[in-house]
Amino acid sequence: MDLRQSLDEIFLLGGRLNQPGRYGLDNIRRVLSILGNPERKVPYFHITGTKGKGSTARYIHSMLIAGGLKTGLYISPSLFSTLERISINKRLIAPCEFVELWEYLKPFYSELQEEEKPSTFETFTIMAFLYFLKEGVDVGVLETGLGGRLDATNVIEKPVVSVITDVSFDHQKYLGNTLREIAFEKAKIIKENAPVVVGVRGGDALQVIVDEAKANDAPYYILGRDFGFLNVSYRNGGIQFDFFSLNPKRIIKNICLESFAIYHIIDASLAIQSILVSAYPISEEAMRYGLKDAFWPGRFEILKKHPLVILDGAHNDASSRALRESIEHFLHKKVVLLFSMLSDKNVYEFLLNISSVVSKIVITTVPNAYSRAMSPYEILRIVKMFVKEEDIILEENPRTAYSKAKSILSEDDVLLVTGSLYLVGFVRALEGVFTFFENKYNVKDGKYA
């Protein structure tokens, strides 16, 4: 069996079984129990939220590695390869290792009734648990796929730290139509006595999370109240800031991130606080180098400098607002947008947030999204509300659309590819960029190179 055949078989597990709101977590728990509960044998940081959870996970992962710990990372979705979801110490699971895991699982699945088999995402999660245990990781970092309460990763019983990043509107079909309902779903990753680090700053959503933490006797730490950041500046090819925590008392000055995205300061602060309240004695030096070495592809990623091409997988209300703020702070150029979205996203809301910084827009189709792609003609109808018709190009073929977008750039323009991670991954592949981690500050003999 090869990787393609393995993936085909796993993706066939999808469909109705991917509706956790209806089917719960019984299927994944049943299989994990048969396998001896590998999820209980490795300690995990557990991260959820509407935006920022992926980069927060990467920052935690990178600091733990810099601290000398063999660290697993499980994330979703992937940009180009499904193998991106599972990695250890910044090395993706190898195709042969992935196939071997699936071949190990298949006999167990064959003993189950069809309705008892875990879904595609649940299967990837099981494989991550098995892989991390088999490879002897010291600690793992888990990013939820959707929500929290019924997410496959929520089978872990007691995380090292639960992290809830910002909560805003996305996936309302599954999580609810109010911030209170969405926060309720995400707050269910909180477990008894396990510390909680929270990026939600107020309102009903924060109250729901605080109530859940209190109900579980879980100590909680809120961004802006218990910890935060000061003195933000742009220098040395990225962002510099000071971090402070009131509990535990700590100040770390002049932290450098190799990113120009304002929102990464928030994500890094959540990650630092998570390390501080965990049981892991990561030194300040290791935290600094881990943060600087962290790399999150497709999140305000500078793909090319001449012409300037930036990729950002923003696709909802909160992430589009954060993207606009980063553009306003960092870019002093006109923005040409290469844009597409999935059919379950709110194009109007996205453009309302970002149109003030856009001069021209090239509309295309989300590549590799099949029936989930929104018609570019439907996108065009909405775009006309925000951008003059003479500044709009519609090109259904995303490869051709990317070429056209680059061809209309002037020296004063930047090309921003956004609206869909599928589109971001596609453009990375067009440019031959397949890196998912960058190791610039490797630890050698206890020192940082």
C-alpha positions in Angstrom: 0.0 0.0 0.0 1.3 3.5 -0.8 0.4 6.9 0.7 -2.2 7.8 -1.9 -4.1 4.6 -1.3 -3.9 5.0 2.4 -5.3 8.5 2.2 -8.0 7.5 -0.2 -9.2 4.8 2.3 -9.1 7.2 5.3 -11.0 10.0 3.4 -13.7 7.5 2.5 -14.4 7.3 6.3 -15.8 10.9 6.1 -19.4 11.9 5.3 -22.0 11.5 8.0 -19.6 10.3 10.5 -17.9 13.7 10.4 -20.9 15.2 12.2 -19.8 15.1 15.8 -22.8 17.1 17.0 -24.9 14.1 16.1 -22.6 11.2 16.7 -20.5 12.3 19.7 -17.1 10.8 20.6 -18.1 7.2 21.2 -16.4 5.9 18.0 -13.0 7.4 18.7 -13.1 6.4 22.4 -14.1 2.8 21.5 -11.1 2.4 19.2 -8.7 4.2 21.6 -9.8 1.8 24.3 -9.1 -1.2 22.1 -5.7 0.2 21.4 -4.9 0.6 25.1 -5.6 4.3 25.3 -2.4 5.8 23.9 -3.8 9.3 24.4 -3.4 8.8 28.2 0.3 7.9 28.0 1.6 11.3 26.7 1.0 14.7 28.4 -0.6 17.3 26.1 -1.1 21.0 25.7 -4.6 21.4 24.3 -5.5 24.4 22.2 -8.8 25.7 20.8 -10.2 29.0 19.6 -11.6 30.7 16.5 -8.3 32.3 15.3 -4.7 32.1 16.5 -4.8 28.5 17.7 -2.5 27.2 15.0 0.2 29.8 15.6 -0.2 29.5 19.4 0.4 25.8 19.0 3.5 26.4 16.9 4.9 28.8 19.4 4.4 26.4 22.3 5.8 23.5 20.3 8.9 25.5 19.3 9.6 26.7 22.9 9.3 23.1 24.2 11.8 21.9 21.6 14.2 24.7 22.4 13.9 23.6 26.1 15.2 20.2 25.1 12.0 18.3 25.0 11.0 15.8 22.3 7.7 17.4 21.2 4.9 16.2 19.0 2.6 18.6 17.2 -0.9 17.8 15.8 -2.6 20.5 13.7 -5.2 21.1 11.0 -6.0 21.8 8.3 -3.0 21.1 6.1 -1.8 23.5 3.3 -0.4 21.0 0.8 0.1 17.5 2.3 -1.9 15.7 5.0 1.4 14.7 6.5 1.7 18.3 7.8 -0.8 17.4 10.5 1.6 15.2 12.4 5.2 16.1 13.3 7.8 15.7 16.0 10.5 18.3 16.6 9.7 20.0 13.4 9.9 16.8 11.2 6.8 15.7 9.5 5.7 12.1 9.8 7.3 10.2 6.8 5.0 8.7 4.2 6.1 5.2 5.1 5.4 5.8 8.8 1.9 7.1 8.0 1.1 4.1 5.8 2.5 1.8 8.5 0.1 3.4 11.1 -2.9 3.0 8.8 -2.1 -0.6 8.1 -1.8 -1.2 11.8 -5.3 0.3 12.4 -7.2 -1.3 9.5 -7.7 -4.7 11.1 -9.3 -3.1 14.2 -11.6 -1.1 11.9 -12.6 -4.2 10.0 -14.0 -5.6 13.3 -16.4 -2.7 13.7 -19.8 -2.0 12.3 -19.9 0.7 9.6 -21.6 3.2 12.0 -18.9 2.4 14.7 -15.9 3.4 12.6 -14.2 6.7 13.5 -14.4 9.5 10.9 -11.5 10.8 8.8 -10.5 13.5 11.3 -10.9 11.1 14.2 -8.6 8.6 12.4 -5.9 11.2 11.9 -6.2 12.0 15.6 -5.8 8.4 16.6 -2.8 8.1 14.3 -1.2 11.1 16.0 -1.7 9.6 19.5 -0.2 6.3 18.3 2.8 8.0 16.6 3.7 10.2 19.5 3.6 7.3 21.9 5.6 5.0 19.6 8.3 7.6 19.0 8.6 8.4 22.7 7.8 12.1 22.8 8.1 13.9 26.1 5.1 16.1 25.5 2.6 16.8 22.7 0.7 19.9 21.5 -2.8 19.3 20.1 -4.8 21.8 18.1 -8.6 21.2 17.9 -10.1 20.8 14.4 -13.5 22.3 15.2 -15.0 23.6 18.4 -13.9 21.6 21.4 -16.6 19.8 23.2 -17.0 17.2 20.5 -13.7 17.6 18.8 -11.8 14.4 18.4 -8.8 15.8 20.3 -11.1 16.3 23.4 -10.7 12.6 24.4 -7.6 13.6 26.4 -8.6 13.5 30.1 -6.2 16.1 31.7 -4.1 18.4 29.6 -1.0 20.1 30.9 -2.6 23.4 30.0 -5.8 24.2 28.1 -5.5 27.2 25.8 -8.5 29.1 24.4 -7.6 31.8 22.0 -10.0 34.5 20.7 -13.6 33.4 20.1 -15.5 34.9 17.2 -18.0 33.8 14.5 -17.1 30.8 12.3 -18.6 27.4 11.7 -21.9 28.6 13.2 -23.7 25.6 11.6 -21.9 23.4 14.1 -21.0 25.6 17.0 -23.9 28.0 17.4 -25.1 31.4 16.3 -24.0 33.5 19.3 -20.6 34.0 20.9 -21.9 32.5 24.1 -22.8 29.3 22.3 -19.5 29.1 20.4 -17.6 29.8 23.7 -19.6 27.0 25.4 -18.3 24.5 22.8 -14.7 25.7 23.1 -14.7 25.9 26.9 -15.4 22.2 27.1 -11.7 21.4 26.6 -11.2 22.7 30.2 -10.6 19.8 32.6 -10.6 19.5 36.3 -7.6 21.2 38.0 -5.8 21.8 34.7 -4.7 25.4 34.2 -6.5 27.5 31.5 -4.9 30.3 29.4 -7.5 32.5 27.8 -7.2 35.0 24.9 -10.9 36.2 25.1 -10.9 39.6 26.7 -14.5 40.2 27.7 -18.2 39.8 27.2 -20.5 36.8 27.3 -17.8 34.5 25.7 -15.3 35.2 28.5 -17.9 34.7 31.2 -18.8 31.3 29.8 -15.2 30.2 29.9 -14.6 31.6 33.4 -17.7 29.8 34.6 -16.5 26.5 33.1 -13.0 27.0 34.7 -14.5 27.6 38.1 -16.8 24.6 37.8 -13.7 22.5 37.2 -11.5 24.1 39.9 -9.2 25.0 37.0 -6.9 28.0 37.6 -7.4 30.5 34.7 -5.3 33.3 33.3 -6.8 36.0 31.1 -5.0 38.1 28.5 -5.1 41.7 29.5 -5.8 40.9 33.2 -3.2 38.3 34.3 -0.7 38.7 31.5 -0.1 40.7 28.3 2.4 42.7 26.2 3.9 46.2 26.0 6.2 48.3 23.9 5.5 46.8 20.4 7.9 47.9 17.7 9.1 46.8 14.3 12.8 46.0 14.1 15.4 43.4 13.0 13.1 42.0 10.3 10.1 41.4 12.5 8.2 42.5 15.7 9.7 43.2 19.1 7.7 43.5 22.3 7.9 43.0 26.1 5.9 40.3 27.8 4.6 40.5 31.4 2.7 38.2 33.7 1.2 39.0 37.1 0.7 35.4 37.9 3.3 34.0 38.0 5.2 37.3 38.2 7.5 37.6 35.2 8.8 40.1 32.7 10.6 39.2 29.6 11.8 42.2 27.6 12.7 42.6 23.9 11.2 39.4 22.6 11.6 39.1 18.8 9.3 37.4 16.4 10.2 36.8 12.8 6.8 38.0 11.7 5.1 41.3 10.8 1.6 40.1 11.8 0.3 42.1 14.8 -1.9 39.2 15.9 1.2 37.0 16.3 2.1 39.1 19.4 -1.2 37.9 21.0 -0.5 34.3 20.0 3.0 34.4 21.3 1.8 35.9 24.6 -0.7 33.1 25.1 2.1 30.6 24.3 4.5 32.1 26.8 1.9 32.2 29.6 1.0 28.6 28.8 4.7 27.6 29.3 4.9 29.6 32.5 1.9 27.9 34.2 2.9 24.4 33.0 5.2 22.1 35.0 8.0 22.5 32.4 11.0 24.5 33.5 11.8 26.1 30.1 14.5 28.8 30.5 14.0 32.3 29.3 16.8 31.8 26.7 14.9 28.7 25.4 11.7 30.6 25.2 13.3 33.5 23.3 14.9 31.2 20.7 11.8 29.0 20.4 9.7 32.0 19.7 12.1 33.4 17.1 12.5 30.0 15.4 8.7 29.4 15.2 7.3 29.4 11.7 3.7 29.2 10.6 3.2 29.0 6.8 0.4 30.8 5.3 0.0 33.3 8.2 1.2 36.7 6.9 3.9 34.8 5.2 6.2 36.7 2.9 6.4 34.4 -0.1 8.4 36.7 -2.4 10.0 40.1 -2.0 10.2 41.1 -5.7 7.3 41.6 -6.3 6.2 41.5 -2.7 3.7 38.6 -2.3 2.2 37.9 1.1 0.1 34.8 2.0 -2.5 34.8 4.8 -5.1 32.1 5.3 -7.7 34.5 6.9 -11.2 33.4 6.2 -13.5 34.7 8.8 -14.6 37.9 10.6 -11.9 38.0 13.3 -9.0 36.9 11.1 -9.9 39.4 8.4 -9.9 42.3 11.0 -6.6 41.1 12.3 -5.2 40.9 8.8 -6.3 44.5 8.1 -4.6 45.7 11.2 -1.3 44.0 10.2 -1.5 45.6 6.7 -2.1 49.0 8.2 0.8 48.7 10.6 3.3 47.1 8.4 2.6 47.7 4.7 2.7 51.2 3.2 1.7 50.0 -0.2 -1.4 49.5 -2.2 -2.9 46.0 -1.9 -3.9 43.8 -4.8 -6.0 41.0 -3.5 -6.0 37.5 -5.0 -9.2 36.1 -3.4 -11.4 33.1 -3.2 -13.6 31.6 -0.4 -15.4 28.4 0.5 -19.2 28.4 0.3 -19.8 28.3 4.0 -17.9 31.5 4.7 -19.2 35.1 4.9 -17.7 37.0 1.9 -19.6 40.2 2.7 -18.2 40.4 6.3 -14.7 39.5 5.2 -14.6 42.3 2.5 -16.3 44.8 4.8 -13.3 44.3 7.2 -10.5 44.5 4.6 -11.7 46.5 1.6 -10.4 49.8 3.0 -6.8 48.7 2.3 -7.5 47.1 -1.1 -7.0 48.9 -4.4 -7.6 46.0 -6.9 -9.0 42.4 -6.6 -8.5 39.3 -8.6 -11.3 36.8 -8.0 -10.8 33.1 -8.6 -12.0 29.6 -7.5 -10.8 27.9 -4.4 -8.5 25.1 -5.8 -9.0 21.5 -4.7 -12.2 22.3 -2.7 -14.6 20.4 -4.9 -18.2 21.2 -4.0 -17.3 23.5 -1.1 -15.9 26.2 -3.4 -18.0 29.3 -3.7 -18.8 30.4 -7.3 -16.4 33.2 -8.3 -19.5 34.9 -9.9 -21.2 34.9 -6.5 -18.1 36.4 -5.0 -18.0 39.0 -7.9 -21.6 40.1 -7.0 -20.5 40.9 -3.5 -17.1 42.4 -4.4 -18.8 45.0 -6.5 -20.3 46.5 -3.3 -16.7 47.4 -2.2 -14.5 47.7 -5.2 -14.9 49.7 -8.4 -15.7 47.5 -11.4 -12.7 48.6 -13.3 -10.5 47.4 -10.5 -11.9 43.8 -10.5 -10.6 40.9 -12.5 -12.4 37.5 -12.5 -10.4 34.5 -13.6 -11.8 31.1 -12.7 -8.5 29.2 -13.1 -6.4 29.9 -10.0 -3.1 29.3 -11.7 -4.0 31.9 -14.4 -5.4 34.2 -11.8 -2.1 34.2 -9.8 -0.2 35.1 -13.0 -2.6 37.9 -13.8 -2.5 39.3 -10.3 1.4 39.4 -10.5 1.2 41.0 -13.9 -0.8 44.0 -12.7 1.5 44.8 -9.8 3.4 48.1 -9.7 6.4 49.0 -7.6 4.0 50.5 -5.0 1.8 47.4 -4.8 1.8 44.2 -2.7 0.0 41.1 -3.8 -2.0 39.6 -0.9 -3.3 36.0 -1.3 -6.1 35.4 1.2 -9.6 34.1 1.8 -8.8 30.4 1.8 -6.0 28.1 3.1 -6.6 26.0 0.0 -5.7 29.0 -2.2 -2.7 29.8 0.0 -1.4 26.2 -0.3 -1.9 26.2 -4.0 0.1 29.4 -4.5 2.9 28.1 -2.3 3.1 25.0 -4.5 3.1 27.1 -7.7 6.2 28.9 -6.4 7.8 25.6 -5.4 7.7 26.3 -1.7 7.1 23.1 0.4 8.7 24.1 3.7 6.5 23.8 6.8 9.1 24.5 9.4 12.2 26.6 9.3 15.1 25.8 11.6 17.2 29.0 11.8 18.2 28.8 15.5 19.1 25.1 16.1 20.2 23.9 19.5 23.7 22.4 19.5 25.4 21.1 22.6 23.2 23.1 24.8 23.9 26.3 22.9 21.8 28.1 20.3 23.5 28.3 16.9 
